[in-house]
Amino acid sequence: MADITIYHNPNCGTSRNTLALIRNSGAEPELIAYLQTPPSRETLQQLISAMGIPVRDLIRAKEKIYTERQLDNPALTDDQLLDAMLAHPILINRPIVVTPLGTRLCRPSEAVLDILPTPQQGAFTKEDGEQLINDKGERVAGA
């Protein structure tokens, strides 16, 4: 059983970079394609609790449906926001990574480095060309 899980969207560059960083540590995570297999309400609540963030912080405000459903309304309850994310998983911000060291919304992708149990195995450059890890497996200054 994998000790690292990533709630992944392969169409998202941040999610792809995060997955690549996990693999660069020598781990092969459990991949959950959450758009096809959304988490249950209980799982989503557990993830939010483990991250220690408000429910609203997990919603992707960039999605068209966010505006259409007027999810920016501060009067909406956590339950209403959860209902929206469960009905429309594209609203769940990504990637969420769970490791033995914690659970984190990995935006930016290098946030995953703080919760990986093993160090990076080699150099890593993000898709946009930003180098995060040098040839020794160490974080580059500013990364």
MDTraj code that builds the backbone (N, CA, C; nanometers):
import mdtraj as md
import numpy as np

residues = "MET ALA ASP ILE THR ILE TYR HIS ASN PRO ASN CYS GLY THR SER ARG ASN THR LEU ALA LEU ILE ARG ASN SER GLY ALA GLU PRO GLU LEU ILE ALA TYR LEU GLN THR PRO PRO SER ARG GLU THR LEU GLN GLN LEU ILE SER ALA MET GLY ILE PRO VAL ARG ASP LEU ILE ARG ALA LYS GLU LYS ILE TYR THR GLU ARG GLN LEU ASP ASN PRO ALA LEU THR ASP ASP GLN LEU LEU ASP ALA MET LEU ALA HIS PRO ILE LEU ILE ASN ARG PRO ILE VAL VAL THR PRO LEU GLY THR ARG LEU CYS ARG PRO SER GLU ALA VAL LEU ASP ILE LEU PRO THR PRO GLN GLN GLY ALA PHE THR LYS GLU ASP GLY GLU GLN LEU ILE ASN ASP LYS GLY GLU ARG VAL ALA GLY ALA".split()
xyz = np.array([
    [0.0851, -0.1186, 0.0000],
    [0.0000, 0.0000, 0.0000],
    [0.0895, 0.1248, 0.0000],
    [0.0528, 0.2202, -0.0820],
    [0.1294, 0.3450, -0.0897],
    [0.1106, 0.4255, 0.0386],
    [0.2186, 0.4899, 0.0836],
    [0.2058, 0.5739, 0.2021],
    [0.1909, 0.7208, 0.1632],
    [0.1812, 0.7466, 0.0331],
    [0.1570, 0.8811, -0.0175],
    [0.0395, 0.8734, -0.1146],
    [-0.0528, 0.9647, -0.0994],
    [-0.1688, 0.9731, -0.1875],
    [-0.1750, 1.1125, -0.2452],
    [-0.2040, 1.1206, -0.3748],
    [-0.2227, 1.2503, -0.4390],
    [-0.3588, 1.2515, -0.5076],
    [-0.4368, 1.3549, -0.4758],
    [-0.5619, 1.3816, -0.5455],
    [-0.5210, 1.4661, -0.6650],
    [-0.5243, 1.4045, -0.7812],
    [-0.4532, 1.4520, -0.8992],
    [-0.5468, 1.4847, -1.0153],
    [-0.5100, 1.5906, -1.0866],
    [-0.5741, 1.6246, -1.2133],
    [-0.4617, 1.6323, -1.3165],
    [-0.4521, 1.5346, -1.4070],
    [-0.3422, 1.5331, -1.5028],
    [-0.3425, 1.6511, -1.5996],
    [-0.4510, 1.7248, -1.6076],
    [-0.4579, 1.8422, -1.6947],
    [-0.4038, 1.9678, -1.6279],
    [-0.3646, 1.9575, -1.5013],
    [-0.3168, 2.0721, -1.4237],
    [-0.1646, 2.0657, -1.4100],
    [-0.0959, 2.1704, -1.4541],
    [0.0497, 2.1746, -1.4455],
    [0.1007, 2.1645, -1.3030],
    [0.0354, 2.2307, -1.2089],
    [0.0777, 2.2238, -1.0691],
    [0.0658, 2.0805, -1.0176],
    [-0.0412, 2.0135, -1.0552],
    [-0.0609, 1.8751, -1.0137],
    [0.0452, 1.7841, -1.0762],
    [0.0761, 1.8046, -1.2034],
    [0.1801, 1.7244, -1.2695],
    [0.3163, 1.7475, -1.2056],
    [0.3492, 1.8738, -1.1745],
    [0.4775, 1.9039, -1.1099],
    [0.4852, 1.8397, -0.9713],
    [0.3760, 1.8441, -0.8975],
    [0.3734, 1.7850, -0.7636],
    [0.3949, 1.6336, -0.7722],
    [0.3258, 1.5700, -0.8648],
    [0.3439, 1.4260, -0.8841],
    [0.4892, 1.3947, -0.9197],
    [0.5478, 1.4745, -1.0062],
    [0.6870, 1.4521, -1.0461],
    [0.7820, 1.4692, -0.9273],
    [0.7543, 1.5653, -0.8395],
    [0.8374, 1.5832, -0.7203],
    [0.8258, 1.4633, -0.6263],
    [0.7060, 1.4101, -0.6126],
    [0.6880, 1.2898, -0.5303],
    [0.7717, 1.1761, -0.5881],
    [0.7615, 1.1568, -0.7175],
    [0.8372, 1.0494, -0.7829],
    [0.9871, 1.0746, -0.7765],
    [1.0279, 1.2012, -0.7768],
    [1.1704, 1.2351, -0.7667],
    [1.2262, 1.2011, -0.6278],
    [1.1375, 1.1778, -0.5329],
    [1.1819, 1.1357, -0.3997],
    [1.1926, 0.9832, -0.3910],
    [1.1611, 0.9148, -0.5011],
    [1.1682, 0.7694, -0.5031],
    [1.0385, 0.7000, -0.4675],
    [0.9330, 0.7762, -0.4427],
    [0.8045, 0.7183, -0.4042],
    [0.7111, 0.7084, -0.5246],
    [0.6262, 0.6094, -0.5223],
    [0.5194, 0.5988, -0.6216],
    [0.3881, 0.6107, -0.5445],
    [0.3214, 0.7249, -0.5575],
    [0.2016, 0.7487, -0.4775],
    [0.0781, 0.6773, -0.5318],
    [-0.0200, 0.6672, -0.4459],
    [-0.1524, 0.6267, -0.4914],
    [-0.2116, 0.7484, -0.5617],
    [-0.2519, 0.7306, -0.6856],
    [-0.3111, 0.8397, -0.7638],
    [-0.4619, 0.8303, -0.7564],
    [-0.5240, 0.9390, -0.7141],
    [-0.6695, 0.9453, -0.7164],
    [-0.7075, 1.0542, -0.8159],
    [-0.7627, 1.0106, -0.9274],
    [-0.8111, 1.1044, -1.0291],
    [-0.9473, 1.1546, -0.9806],
    [-0.9422, 1.2587, -0.8979],
    [-1.0610, 1.2992, -0.8238],
    [-1.1742, 1.3523, -0.9125],
    [-1.1454, 1.3899, -1.0355],
    [-1.2543, 1.4330, -1.1243],
    [-1.3386, 1.3130, -1.1666],
    [-1.2743, 1.1967, -1.1826],
    [-1.3460, 1.0744, -1.2183],
    [-1.3960, 0.9996, -1.0945],
    [-1.3196, 1.0096, -0.9864],
    [-1.3526, 0.9404, -0.8621],
    [-1.3483, 1.0417, -0.7475],
    [-1.4528, 1.1237, -0.7354],
    [-1.4518, 1.2266, -0.6309],
    [-1.4506, 1.1647, -0.4907],
    [-1.3898, 1.2350, -0.3971],
    [-1.3922, 1.1847, -0.2595],
    [-1.5341, 1.1919, -0.2032],
    [-1.5602, 1.1093, -0.1042],
    [-1.6882, 1.1169, -0.0336],
    [-1.6902, 1.2450, 0.0496],
    [-1.8055, 1.2808, 0.0968],
    [-1.8183, 1.3981, 0.1836],
    [-1.7290, 1.3810, 0.3064],
    [-1.7328, 1.2620, 0.3660],
    [-1.6530, 1.2348, 0.4861],
    [-1.5039, 1.2491, 0.4563],
    [-1.4586, 1.1944, 0.3449],
    [-1.3173, 1.2041, 0.3080],
    [-1.2780, 1.3490, 0.2841],
    [-1.3617, 1.4228, 0.2119],
    [-1.3314, 1.5633, 0.1845],
    [-1.3226, 1.6429, 0.3150],
    [-1.4143, 1.6175, 0.4074],
    [-1.4095, 1.6852, 0.5373],
    [-1.2832, 1.6475, 0.6141],
    [-1.2435, 1.5205, 0.6073],
    [-1.1217, 1.4762, 0.6761],
    [-0.9983, 1.5430, 0.6170],
    [-0.9936, 1.5545, 0.4843],
    [-0.8803, 1.6202, 0.4193],
    [-0.8712, 1.7666, 0.4611],
    [-0.9836, 1.8352, 0.4600],
    [-0.9864, 1.9769, 0.4986],
    [-0.9413, 1.9930, 0.6433],
    [-0.9908, 1.9066, 0.7300],
    [-0.9527, 1.9115, 0.8712],
    [-0.8025, 1.8852, 0.8876],
    [-0.7515, 1.7849, 0.8166],
    [-0.6092, 1.7509, 0.8268],
    [-0.5210, 1.8647, 0.7747],
    [-0.5689, 1.9389, 0.6752],
    [-0.4921, 2.0521, 0.6226],
    [-0.5021, 2.1743, 0.7140],
    [-0.6051, 2.1767, 0.7986],
    [-0.6226, 2.2889, 0.8900],
    [-0.6607, 2.4177, 0.8180],
    [-0.7386, 2.4047, 0.7116],
    [-0.7799, 2.5222, 0.6350],
    [-0.9320, 2.5341, 0.6378],
    [-0.9836, 2.6545, 0.6156],
    [-1.1287, 2.6685, 0.6016],
    [-1.1774, 2.6005, 0.4734],
    [-1.3002, 2.5546, 0.4745],
    [-1.3592, 2.4900, 0.3573],
    [-1.3450, 2.5798, 0.2341],
    [-1.3703, 2.7072, 0.2509],
    [-1.3658, 2.8013, 0.1385],
    [-1.2282, 2.8049, 0.0714],
    [-1.1224, 2.7793, 0.1477],
    [-0.9870, 2.7831, 0.0911],
    [-0.9586, 2.6669, -0.0043],
    [-1.0448, 2.5670, -0.0064],
    [-1.0244, 2.4528, -0.0950],
    [-1.0999, 2.4688, -0.2274],
    [-1.1782, 2.5722, -0.2402],
    [-1.2559, 2.5912, -0.3632],
    [-1.1730, 2.6662, -0.4669],
    [-1.1783, 2.6162, -0.5903],
    [-1.1125, 2.6829, -0.7035],
    [-1.2028, 2.7942, -0.7549],
    [-1.1650, 2.9149, -0.7225],
    [-1.2442, 3.0315, -0.7635],
    [-1.2268, 3.0632, -0.9117],
    [-1.1278, 3.0033, -0.9773],
    [-1.1018, 3.0312, -1.1192],
    [-1.1993, 2.9599, -1.2128],
    [-1.2746, 2.8655, -1.1599],
    [-1.3663, 2.7894, -1.2447],
    [-1.4918, 2.8700, -1.2762],
    [-1.5410, 2.8558, -1.3979],
    [-1.6608, 2.9276, -1.4431],
    [-1.7808, 2.8975, -1.3528],
    [-1.7928, 2.7733, -1.3121],
    [-1.9056, 2.7324, -1.2287],
    [-1.9048, 2.8027, -1.0922],
    [-1.7867, 2.8422, -1.0468],
    [-1.7753, 2.9168, -0.9209],
    [-1.8552, 3.0460, -0.9300],
    [-1.8386, 3.1172, -1.0397],
    [-1.9110, 3.2428, -1.0614],
    [-2.0584, 3.2155, -1.0875],
    [-2.0859, 3.1164, -1.1711],
    [-2.2246, 3.0840, -1.2057],
    [-2.3069, 3.0487, -1.0822],
    [-2.2453, 2.9780, -0.9897],
    [-2.3152, 2.9347, -0.8670],
    [-2.3043, 3.0379, -0.7534],
    [-2.2396, 3.1491, -0.7830],
    [-2.2212, 3.2584, -0.6852],
    [-2.1614, 3.2064, -0.5542],
    [-2.0579, 3.1252, -0.5699],
    [-1.9947, 3.0646, -0.4527],
    [-1.9068, 3.1623, -0.3754],
    [-1.8917, 3.2825, -0.4274],
    [-1.8180, 3.3853, -0.3527],
    [-1.9054, 3.4503, -0.2456],
    [-2.0315, 3.4141, -0.2390],
    [-2.1249, 3.4692, -0.1415],
    [-2.0797, 3.4290, -0.0008],
    [-2.0413, 3.5260, 0.0836],
    [-1.9916, 3.4925, 0.2179],
    [-2.0990, 3.4316, 0.3087],
    [-2.2258, 3.4406, 0.2698],
    [-2.3331, 3.3841, 0.3512],
    [-2.3441, 3.2320, 0.3352],
    [-2.2771, 3.1757, 0.2350],
    [-2.2834, 3.0310, 0.2146],
    [-2.2145, 2.9582, 0.3299],
    [-2.2780, 2.8521, 0.3753],
    [-2.2230, 2.7733, 0.4860],
    [-2.1189, 2.6744, 0.4342],
    [-2.0414, 2.6186, 0.5264],
    [-1.9456, 2.5154, 0.4889],
    [-2.0165, 2.3983, 0.4217],
    [-2.1331, 2.3605, 0.4723],
    [-2.2076, 2.2496, 0.4126],
    [-2.2478, 2.2812, 0.2694],
    [-2.2885, 2.4029, 0.2429],
    [-2.3254, 2.4418, 0.1069],
    [-2.2030, 2.4400, 0.0146],
    [-2.0901, 2.4838, 0.0663],
    [-1.9676, 2.4809, -0.0136],
    [-1.9235, 2.3366, -0.0410],
    [-1.9335, 2.2513, 0.0592],
    [-1.9023, 2.1093, 0.0399],
    [-1.9958, 2.0475, -0.0642],
    [-2.1252, 2.0807, -0.0550],
    [-2.2222, 2.0300, -0.1530],
    [-2.1811, 2.0687, -0.2943],
    [-2.1369, 2.1930, -0.3118],
    [-2.0960, 2.2404, -0.4448],
    [-1.9735, 2.1633, -0.4943],
    [-1.8743, 2.1420, -0.4067],
    [-1.7540, 2.0686, -0.4470],
    [-1.7853, 1.9225, -0.4791],
    [-1.8760, 1.8628, -0.4045],
    [-1.9113, 1.7241, -0.4295],
    [-1.9923, 1.7090, -0.5580],
    [-2.0772, 1.8067, -0.5871],
    [-2.1567, 1.8044, -0.7098],
    [-2.0715, 1.8367, -0.8326],
    [-1.9685, 1.9179, -0.8133],
    [-1.8819, 1.9634, -0.9222],
    [-1.7359, 1.9518, -0.8769],
    [-1.6764, 1.8325, -0.8849],
    [-1.5406, 1.8114, -0.8332],
    [-1.4350, 1.9049, -0.8928],
    [-1.4604, 1.9629, -1.0091],
    [-1.3647, 2.0575, -1.0672],
    [-1.3420, 2.1756, -0.9726],
    [-1.4352, 2.1979, -0.8807],
    [-1.4225, 2.3066, -0.7836],
    [-1.3238, 2.2754, -0.6713],
    [-1.2836, 2.1485, -0.6586],
    [-1.1886, 2.1122, -0.5539],
    [-1.0491, 2.1523, -0.6006],
    [-0.9849, 2.2370, -0.5239],
    [-0.8505, 2.2812, -0.5598],
    [-0.7552, 2.1632, -0.5499],
    [-0.6513, 2.1674, -0.6287],
    [-0.5580, 2.0562, -0.6373],
    [-0.4166, 2.1058, -0.6540],
    [-0.3255, 2.0149, -0.6323],
    [-0.3362, 1.8780, -0.5829],
    [-0.3338, 1.8743, -0.4298],
    [-0.4041, 1.7797, -0.3759],
    [-0.3985, 1.7522, -0.2326],
    [-0.3100, 1.6294, -0.2163],
    [-0.2123, 1.6379, -0.1269],
    [-0.1208, 1.5262, -0.1035],
    [-0.1280, 1.4870, 0.0439],
    [-0.1370, 1.3569, 0.0661],
    [-0.1391, 1.2997, 0.2008],
    [-0.0156, 1.2112, 0.2153],
    [0.0649, 1.2378, 0.3184],
    [0.1823, 1.1557, 0.3488],
    [0.1826, 1.1282, 0.4995],
    [0.2725, 1.0434, 0.5460],
    [0.2833, 1.0217, 0.6904],
    [0.3206, 1.1498, 0.7665],
    [0.3726, 1.2499, 0.6967],
    [0.4141, 1.3745, 0.7623],
    [0.3093, 1.4840, 0.7567],
    [0.1968, 1.4578, 0.6905],
    [0.0919, 1.5589, 0.6864],
    [0.0106, 1.5565, 0.5583],
    [-0.0864, 1.6457, 0.5555],
    [-0.1759, 1.6618, 0.4412],
    [-0.1677, 1.8065, 0.3987],
    [-0.1551, 1.8287, 0.2685],
    [-0.1332, 1.9646, 0.2225],
    [-0.1941, 1.9855, 0.0847],
    [-0.2510, 2.1058, 0.0656],
    [-0.2857, 2.1537, -0.0676],
    [-0.1553, 2.2062, -0.1253],
    [-0.1053, 2.1422, -0.2286],
    [0.0298, 2.1722, -0.2782],
    [0.0265, 2.2752, -0.3903],
    [-0.0041, 2.3966, -0.3520],
    [-0.0010, 2.5136, -0.4386],
    [0.0848, 2.6159, -0.3678],
    [0.2027, 2.6408, -0.4150],
    [0.2693, 2.5881, -0.5333],
    [0.3145, 2.4435, -0.5130],
    [0.3547, 2.3806, -0.6215],
    [0.3897, 2.2381, -0.6184],
    [0.5010, 2.2068, -0.5189],
    [0.5943, 2.2997, -0.4990],
    [0.7063, 2.2724, -0.4082],
    [0.6633, 2.2619, -0.2619],
    [0.5388, 2.2963, -0.2307],
    [0.4878, 2.2781, -0.0940],
    [0.4926, 2.1305, -0.0534],
    [0.4889, 2.0417, -0.1522],
    [0.4950, 1.8988, -0.1216],
    [0.6274, 1.8602, -0.0565],
    [0.7335, 1.9358, -0.0823],
    [0.8655, 1.9017, -0.0276],
    [0.8642, 1.8996, 0.1249],
    [0.7771, 1.9785, 0.1860],
    [0.7710, 1.9860, 0.3322],
    [0.7077, 1.8635, 0.3966],
    [0.6382, 1.7814, 0.3166],
    [0.5700, 1.6655, 0.3759],
    [0.6148, 1.5321, 0.3160],
    [0.7172, 1.5348, 0.2323],
    [0.7680, 1.4083, 0.1774],
    [0.8604, 1.3413, 0.2789],
    [0.8408, 1.2130, 0.3032],
    [0.9224, 1.1437, 0.4024],
    [1.0664, 1.1175, 0.3587],
    [1.0931, 1.1176, 0.2284],
    [1.2285, 1.0933, 0.1799],
    [1.2746, 1.2107, 0.0946],
    [1.4045, 1.2364, 0.0932],
    [1.4565, 1.3510, 0.0182],
    [1.4497, 1.3300, -0.1324],
    [1.4688, 1.4372, -0.2037],
    [1.4739, 1.4329, -0.3494],
    [1.5967, 1.3542, -0.3929],
    [1.5824, 1.2784, -0.5003],
    [1.6875, 1.1888, -0.5483],
    [1.7818, 1.2562, -0.6486],
    [1.7360, 1.3658, -0.7079],
    [1.8179, 1.4323, -0.8088],
    [1.7584, 1.5658, -0.8461],
    [1.8107, 1.6251, -0.9510],
    [1.7661, 1.7571, -0.9953],
    [1.6197, 1.7523, -1.0395],
    [1.5528, 1.8658, -1.0236],
    [1.4137, 1.8766, -1.0691],
    [1.3869, 2.0189, -1.1156],
    [1.3282, 2.0277, -1.2339],
    [1.2871, 2.1552, -1.2911],
    [1.1392, 2.1459, -1.3245],
    [1.0621, 2.2463, -1.2831],
    [0.9191, 2.2492, -1.3124],
    [0.8956, 2.2640, -1.4624],
    [0.7756, 2.2350, -1.5041],
    [0.7390, 2.2442, -1.6451],
    [0.7643, 2.3834, -1.7036],
    [0.7544, 2.4863, -1.6192],
    [0.7743, 2.6235, -1.6682],
    [0.9216, 2.6629, -1.6751],
    [1.0106, 2.5692, -1.6406],
    [1.1542, 2.5945, -1.6479],
    [1.2189, 2.6370, -1.5174],
    [1.1401, 2.6560, -1.4124],
    [1.1959, 2.6967, -1.2824],
    [1.2620, 2.5767, -1.2149],
    [1.3911, 2.5894, -1.1855],
    [1.4615, 2.4809, -1.1168],
    [1.4313, 2.4878, -0.9674],
    [1.3874, 2.3743, -0.9131],
    [1.3563, 2.3659, -0.7700],
    [1.4628, 2.2892, -0.6925],
    [1.5188, 2.1864, -0.7570],
    [1.6114, 2.0958, -0.6898],
    [1.7380, 2.0854, -0.7731],
    [1.8555, 2.0953, -0.7068],
    [1.9815, 2.0853, -0.7807],
    [2.0236, 1.9390, -0.7968],
    [2.1397, 1.9167, -0.8583],
    [2.1883, 1.7831, -0.8880],
    [2.2128, 1.6990, -0.7613],
    [2.2289, 1.7652, -0.6483],
    [2.2523, 1.6945, -0.5215],
    [2.1214, 1.6610, -0.4495],
    [2.0057, 1.6945, -0.5112],
    [1.8780, 1.6704, -0.4475],
    [1.8409, 1.7752, -0.3445],
    [1.9078, 1.8914, -0.3498],
    [1.8841, 1.9993, -0.2532],
    [1.7997, 2.1079, -0.3164],
    [1.7173, 2.1723, -0.2323],
    [1.6374, 2.2851, -0.2791],
    [1.7264, 2.3978, -0.3266],
    [1.6896, 2.4561, -0.4376],
    [1.7594, 2.5730, -0.4911],
    [1.7116, 2.6939, -0.4096],
    [1.8009, 2.7870, -0.3812],
    [1.7649, 2.9070, -0.3041],
    [1.6402, 2.9717, -0.3638],
    [1.5453, 3.0036, -0.2772],
    [1.4224, 3.0693, -0.3190],
    [1.3115, 2.9718, -0.3559],
    [1.3435, 2.8441, -0.3641],
    [1.2418, 2.7443, -0.4028],
    [1.1707, 2.6895, -0.2813],
])
top = md.Topology()
chain = top.add_chain()
for i, resn in enumerate(residues, 1):
    res = top.add_residue(resn, chain, resSeq=i)
    for name in ("N", "CA", "C"):
        top.add_atom(name, md.element.get_by_symbol(name[0]), res)
traj = md.Trajectory(xyz[None], top)
